[in-house]
Amino acid sequence: MPAGQPPNPPTTCARLLMKSGEGARVIYTEGIRAAALIDEPSAVRHLSRAYDLLAASALPREASARLIRELMEEL
């Protein structure tokens, strides 16, 4: 995330969107102390949208790498 941006809840956990053999979408998510498999359609839509918004606000790959290098040099 760009500097100065507030933390966003989706950044605090890993998330994986999957499709079942029948085509139903499910989300696997894990945090520091727990993991969950979410298959309720409205929750899957909500979490997918939250992740899409997070991804849209992230820096491009090259800019992220440059920012990380710059921050490492400051340490």
Secondary structure, DSSP 8 states (H G I E B T S, - for coil): --TT----GGGGSEEEEEE-TTS-EEEEEE-SS-EEEE--HHHHHHHHHHHHHHHHHS--HHHHHHHHHHHHHH-
